[in-house]
């Protein structure tokens, strides 16, 4: 058997997760998204990542079920395509969500650190300054929790669907780690300054709330990826059902708050 045929046999045996991880390793070798995307510009349409993944998933299932009834093969192929495209969409979703969060967090950090510096620069802060410092400290501690919840949600999703492999390109992963350290550093500074100025005590960390937030963020990654995958595979009805269910979970807290306000005014 030639080397090419041996490699072909290996490819046929790859699961949807393994196919996506192989693609991910190829993409991450570029270090960041921009050079990877540039490398795809001159490639033919059937050599684009999603086309290759679907073709390899289809071929792998058909090879493993050779001789089985057509309806059995077709169902298995459909399932493999769903799992493969979903994982591909999940990687893209993780990248986009993380990139957008980092862009926002950099701006928030700059604004909050400037406000903390302004309040603490006064020789004799008054009661209003101290109260304001306490609010800034609380907001920074909340931002730290939000970053940690996002990181944990990503870890859980990667563990569940990508065999624990990181979805972020190396440069974005490094930026993420630096942003977490930066926000924690600013928050720690605000905590120390608030303590020195005699501000009220910081709120006690709510681990249950953090766990609930992490669960929400997991769904924010997974559900849109599922819906996008099904839409690409022509399963619009199922895609819409998943998208609607996810949106309802996002709207439910807002509806509860609105009803509470309405009841309070009546």
N, C-alpha and C positions, 0 to 999 in steps of 0.2 A: 504493500500500500504506500503511495507517495505521501510526502509531507503535506501537500495541499489537501489530499483526501483525509488525512488524519486530523488536520485542523478543522476541516469541514465537519467531521464526526464529532469533534469536541464542541463546536458551535451548536450542533443539533441538540446536544445534551443540556445546554444552558437553560436555566429557568428564567422567567420574566425578570426576577430580581437580579440574577447574574448578568443578563443581557444589559440591563440599565447600568449596573455597576461597571461593566466593561466600558460602556460608552462614557460614563462619568470619569473613569480613570484617564481615558483618552483626552477628554475635555480639560480636566484639571492639570494635565501635563503642560498646558499653556500658561498656567499661573493665574490668569484672570480672564474674565469673560470677553473683553475686547479683542485680544489677539485670536481667541478661539473662534469668535464669530467671523473675524476677517478671514480665517482659514477656510470657512465654508462658502464664501462668496462665489468662488469659481467652480464649485462642485455642481454636478448635474443634480436635478431635482430628486432623482431616485437614489442619490448618495447622501442626501440630507439625513440628519440623525433619526428623525421620527420615521422616515421611510425605511431606513436600514433596520431599525429596531422591529418594526412591524413585519418586515419581510423575514428577518431571522426568527422571530417568534412563530410565525406561520410555518416556516420550513421545519423548525425544530419539532413542533407538535406533529406535523404530518409524517416526519421520519419516525418518530417514536410510536406512532399508531398505525404504521403501515400494515394494511391488510384488514383493518377494522372497518365497520360499516360507515358509510359516508356521513350519516347523521351524527354518529359518535365523534368522528373526526371534526366535523364542522363545529359542533358544540365546544369541543376542547380548544379548537383554534380561536373561537370567539372569546372564550374565557382567558386564554393566554394573551390575546390582544388587549383585552380590558386591563389585565394586570400590568402589562408592559407599558401601555400608554398612560395609565394612571400614575405609575412610578416616574415616568418621564415628566408628566405635568406637575407632579409633586416636587420634583427637583426645581423646576422653573418657579413654582409658587414659593418655595422656601427662599430662593434667591431674591425674587422681587420683594417679598414681604420684609426680608432682612435688610435689603438695600434701602428701602423706603424708611424703615424704622431708624436706621443709622443716620440718614440724612436729617430726619426730624430731631433725633437725640442730640446731634452736634449743635444744632441751633438752640435747643432747649438748654443744654449745658452752658453755652456761651451767655445766654440771657440770664439764667439763674445765678451763675457765678459772678456776673457783673452786679446783680442786685445784692447778693450777699456782701460783696466787697464794698458797695455803696453804703449799706446799713452799718457795717462793722467799722467803717473808716472814721465814724464820728467819735470825738473824744469822750463825750458823755451821752450815750444813747438814751432817749426817753422811753416811756412805757410803750408808746406807739412803735418805736423802732424795734424794741425787744419782741413785741407781739408779731411784727412783720417778719423778723428773723425766725421766729418759731414756725411761722407758716411756710417760709422758704425751706427750712430744714425738713418739715413734713413732706413738702412736695418733692424734694430731692430724694428722700427715703422712699417715697412712692415710685419715683423713676427707677431707682435701683431695683425695687421689687418687680417692676414691669419688665426690666431687662432680664432679670433672673428667670422670670416666668416664661418669657419668650425663648430664652436659651434652653430651658428645661423642656418646653414643648417641642422644640426642634429636635432635641436629643431623643425624646420619646418616639417621635415620628420616624427619625432615622433608624432607631433601634427596631421598630416594628416593621418598617417597609423596605429598609435599605441595608439590613443586616448590620446596623450600627455604623455604617460608613457615612462620613460627613458629606452633606450636599453642597456646602459652600465652596466656591473657588478659594484657593489658598490666600489670595490677597484680601478677600472679603472676610474670611475667617480671622485673619490677623487684625483687621480693622475692628471686627466685633470684639475681640478680646481687649483691645486697647480702649474701646469705648466703654466697656464695662468697668475697667480699671479707672478711667477718667471720672465717670459718674460716681463711682464709689468714693473716690478721693475727694471730690467736691462735697459730697454728702457728709463724709466724715469731718471735713473742715467746718461745715455748717453746724454739725452736732456739737463740736468742741466750742465754737464761738457762742452758740446758744446757751450752753452750760455755763460758760464764763460770764455771760451777761445776765444770767438768772432767768432765762426764759422758762416757760412751763415745760413739763416733762414731755418727751416725745411719745407718741402713741405706741402701745404695745403691739409688736408684730402679730398679725393675724394669719397664722399658718393655714387655717382652713380656707380663708379667702384667697390666699396665694395658690393653694391647690385647685380651687374652683377656677381661678383665672387661667391657670396652666391648662386645665381641661378645655376651657373655651378656646384657647389659642391653638391647641391641637386640632380642634374641629375647624378653626379658621384656615388651617393649612390643608387638612385632608379633604373636607367636603367640596371646596371649589375645585380642587384637583380632580376629584371623582367626576364632578359635573362636566368639567372641560373634556376629560377623557371620553366620556360617553357621547358628548356632542360631536367630537371629532370622529367617532366611530358610527355616527348616524343614528344614535339612540337618543333622539331629542326628548322624547317623553320622559324617560328615566332621568335624563340630565336635568330637566326642568323640575321634576319632583325633588331631587336632591338639593338643587339650588333653592327652591322655595322653602324646604324644611330648614335649611341652614339660615336663610334670611329671617324666618320666623323666630329662631332662637336669638337672633340679634335684636329683633324688634320687641320681644317679650318684656325685657327689663324697662324699655322706654314706655311701653304701654302700661305697665304696672305703676310706674312713676306718675304718668299722666292721670290714671284713674285715682291714685292717691291724692294728687293735687285737686282734682275735681271734687272728690268726696270731702276734702278738707274745706273747700269753699262753700259747699252746700249747707 
